Amino acid sequence: MRFAAIADIHGNYLALEAVLADIRAQGITDIVNLGDMLSGPLDARRTIEILMPLEILHVLGNHDRYLLDRAPEKMGSWDRPAHAALDASQLDWLRAHPMARVFRDQVFLCHATPDNDEVYWLDIVHPDGTVALSPLDRIEQFAQGIAQPLILCAHTHLARAVRLRDGRMIVNPGSVGSPGYRDVHPFPHVIEAGTPHARYAILELVDASWRVTFRNIAYDHQTMATLARRNNQPELANALATGWIR
């Protein structure tokens, strides 16, 4: 069993196209998408037009939910322009996907944690804004009750793999389209991938054990950085251009 996991596209259609091309070049046909597909000051419509025809298993992220559960005037600066770019049929397509699901009986899929689409799972933010690998006890608490040997999450845009003490593995494939952002919850902090690559992961079951390969894909990131800057998002523009917010 071998498949690809993508996440956190955030309307970056050029990064998505590059990742899909690399997945095809690897000979992989099965893909799962861990959410946050469209929100961002880039191009939600072109992104969803790429995604809708594909046979991909999707779960919703917190930003996907924001597009569906609140009025446009209550949306944030990443969600409002995405919502305005989408028509009713596209929002209905988004609405049809669940917050969590199981792939081929072997893989549990969610965006952040199983019960909360806004909580970091593999990473933790300290009061001083430092972002670090979460303690194993905390990681395992969120995994209670999940029977599948492989668990996939996203949300932090940072590629990570953690093996639990019972042998299960949790993987965050990293972000396809947003290598950095700033947030204030639970404490003010920045996430920075360090390079502008589009990221995804390949998961493979070998001798009853799951293996992960992280892929960093070059694409025309400067074009997307220019678009973010034109749409008054200079920090995202910096992240798209360099992999760093600052």
C-alpha positions in Angstrom: 0.0 0.0 0.0 1.5 3.3 -1.1 -0.2 6.7 -1.3 0.5 10.5 -1.1 -0.8 12.9 1.6 -1.2 16.6 0.9 -2.4 19.4 3.1 -2.7 23.1 3.7 -2.9 24.2 0.0 -4.4 27.6 1.0 -5.3 28.6 -2.5 -1.8 28.2 -4.0 -2.7 26.5 -7.2 0.8 26.6 -8.7 2.2 24.7 -5.7 -0.7 22.3 -6.0 0.0 21.7 -9.7 3.7 21.0 -9.0 2.9 18.6 -6.2 0.3 16.7 -8.3 2.9 16.4 -11.1 5.5 15.0 -8.7 3.0 12.5 -7.3 2.3 11.3 -10.8 6.0 11.1 -11.6 6.4 8.8 -8.5 3.8 6.5 -10.0 1.3 7.1 -7.2 -2.4 7.2 -7.9 -4.0 7.4 -4.4 -4.0 10.8 -2.6 -5.5 12.0 0.6 -6.0 15.7 1.4 -5.9 16.8 5.0 -7.7 20.2 4.5 -7.3 23.9 4.5 -7.6 23.9 0.7 -8.7 27.3 -0.3 -8.4 30.2 2.2 -5.7 32.7 1.5 -5.1 35.8 -0.6 -4.1 33.7 -3.6 -6.6 32.0 -6.0 -9.3 29.8 -4.3 -11.3 29.4 -7.5 -8.4 28.0 -9.6 -7.4 25.7 -6.7 -10.9 24.2 -6.3 -11.2 23.8 -10.1 -8.1 21.6 -9.9 -9.3 19.6 -6.9 -12.9 18.9 -7.8 -12.4 16.6 -10.7 -9.7 14.5 -8.9 -10.4 11.2 -7.2 -8.9 12.3 -3.8 -10.2 11.6 -0.3 -10.6 14.9 1.5 -11.2 16.1 5.0 -12.0 19.6 6.0 -9.6 21.9 7.8 -10.4 24.8 10.1 -10.2 27.3 7.3 -12.5 25.2 5.1 -15.0 25.2 8.0 -14.7 29.0 8.3 -15.9 29.3 4.7 -19.0 27.4 5.6 -20.1 28.2 9.2 -20.0 32.0 9.3 -21.1 35.1 7.5 -18.5 36.8 5.2 -18.3 39.9 7.4 -17.2 37.6 10.3 -14.5 35.9 8.3 -10.8 36.6 8.6 -8.5 38.2 6.0 -7.6 34.8 4.5 -11.1 33.5 4.3 -13.1 36.4 3.1 -11.4 36.7 -0.4 -11.6 32.9 -0.8 -15.3 32.9 0.0 -16.0 35.7 -2.5 -14.2 33.8 -5.3 -16.3 30.6 -4.9 -19.8 29.9 -6.2 -22.6 28.0 -4.5 -21.8 24.7 -6.1 -18.2 24.9 -5.1 -19.2 25.6 -1.5 -21.6 22.7 -1.6 -18.7 20.5 -2.8 -16.7 21.6 0.1 -19.6 21.1 2.5 -19.9 17.4 1.5 -16.6 16.5 3.1 -16.2 15.4 6.7 -13.8 16.7 9.4 -12.3 13.2 9.9 -12.4 9.8 8.1 -10.5 6.5 7.7 -8.7 5.5 4.5 -8.6 1.8 3.6 -9.2 0.7 7.2 -5.5 1.5 7.9 -5.2 5.3 8.1 -7.0 7.9 10.3 -7.2 11.3 8.7 -7.9 14.6 10.4 -6.7 18.2 10.0 -5.5 19.2 13.4 -6.5 16.8 16.2 -9.4 14.2 16.1 -11.7 16.4 18.1 -10.6 20.0 17.4 -9.6 21.5 14.1 -7.7 24.4 15.7 -5.3 22.6 18.1 -1.7 21.7 17.2 -1.0 18.0 17.6 2.7 17.3 17.0 3.8 20.8 17.9 3.3 23.0 20.9 3.6 26.7 21.4 5.3 28.0 24.6 4.3 31.3 26.2 7.4 33.0 24.7 6.3 32.1 21.2 8.7 29.2 20.7 7.3 26.4 18.6 8.7 22.9 19.5 7.9 19.2 19.1 5.1 18.4 21.5 5.8 16.1 24.5 5.1 12.5 23.7 2.6 12.1 26.5 0.5 15.0 25.1 0.7 13.5 21.5 -0.5 10.1 22.8 -3.4 11.6 24.7 -4.9 12.9 21.5 -4.4 9.5 19.8 -6.4 7.6 22.4 -9.2 5.6 20.9 -7.8 5.6 17.3 -7.3 2.0 16.2 -5.5 2.7 12.9 -1.7 2.1 12.8 -1.1 5.3 10.7 -2.5 8.7 11.7 -2.3 11.7 9.5 -2.7 15.3 10.6 -1.8 18.8 9.3 -2.6 22.4 10.4 0.9 23.5 11.6 2.4 23.4 8.0 5.5 21.7 9.5 6.5 18.2 8.2 6.9 15.8 11.1 6.7 12.1 11.9 6.3 10.7 15.4 6.3 7.0 16.4 4.1 6.3 19.4 5.2 3.9 22.1 2.6 1.3 20.9 4.0 1.4 17.4 1.5 3.7 15.7 2.9 6.5 13.7 1.5 10.1 13.3 2.6 12.1 10.2 2.1 15.7 9.2 3.0 16.0 5.5 3.8 19.8 5.7 2.1 22.5 3.7 1.6 22.4 -0.1 1.1 26.1 -0.4 2.0 28.1 2.6 5.5 27.8 4.1 4.8 30.3 6.8 2.2 32.3 8.8 1.7 34.2 12.0 -0.9 33.3 14.7 -1.9 34.5 18.1 -3.3 31.2 19.6 -2.5 29.9 22.1 0.3 32.5 22.3 1.6 34.8 19.6 4.0 32.9 17.3 5.2 32.4 13.8 5.5 29.2 11.8 8.3 29.2 9.2 9.4 26.2 7.0 12.7 27.8 6.1 12.4 27.3 2.3 9.7 28.2 -0.2 9.1 24.6 -1.5 5.7 22.9 -1.8 5.6 20.0 0.5 3.8 16.7 0.7 4.5 13.1 2.0 4.6 9.6 0.5 3.4 6.9 2.9 4.2 3.2 2.2 3.4 0.0 4.1 6.5 -2.2 4.0 6.7 -5.5 6.0 3.8 -4.5 8.1 5.4 -1.1 9.0 4.6 2.3 7.8 7.4 4.4 6.2 7.2 8.1 5.3 9.2 10.1 2.7 8.8 13.9 2.8 9.0 15.6 -0.6 10.0 19.3 -1.1 9.0 20.4 -4.6 10.3 23.5 -6.4 7.8 25.6 -8.3 7.2 29.2 -9.4 6.9 30.5 -5.9 7.9 34.0 -6.8 4.7 34.4 -8.9 2.6 33.4 -5.9 4.6 35.8 -3.6 3.9 38.6 -6.1 0.2 37.8 -5.9 0.2 37.8 -2.1 1.9 41.1 -2.0 -0.5 42.5 -4.6 -3.3 41.3 -2.3 -1.9 43.2 0.7 -0.4 40.2 2.5 3.3 41.1 2.8 4.1 38.5 5.5 2.7 35.7 3.4 4.5 37.1 0.4 7.8 36.9 2.3 7.0 33.3 3.3 6.2 32.3 -0.3 9.3 34.0 -1.6 11.8 32.7 1.1 10.2 30.3 3.5 10.5 32.9 6.3 8.0 35.4 7.7 10.6 37.7 9.0 
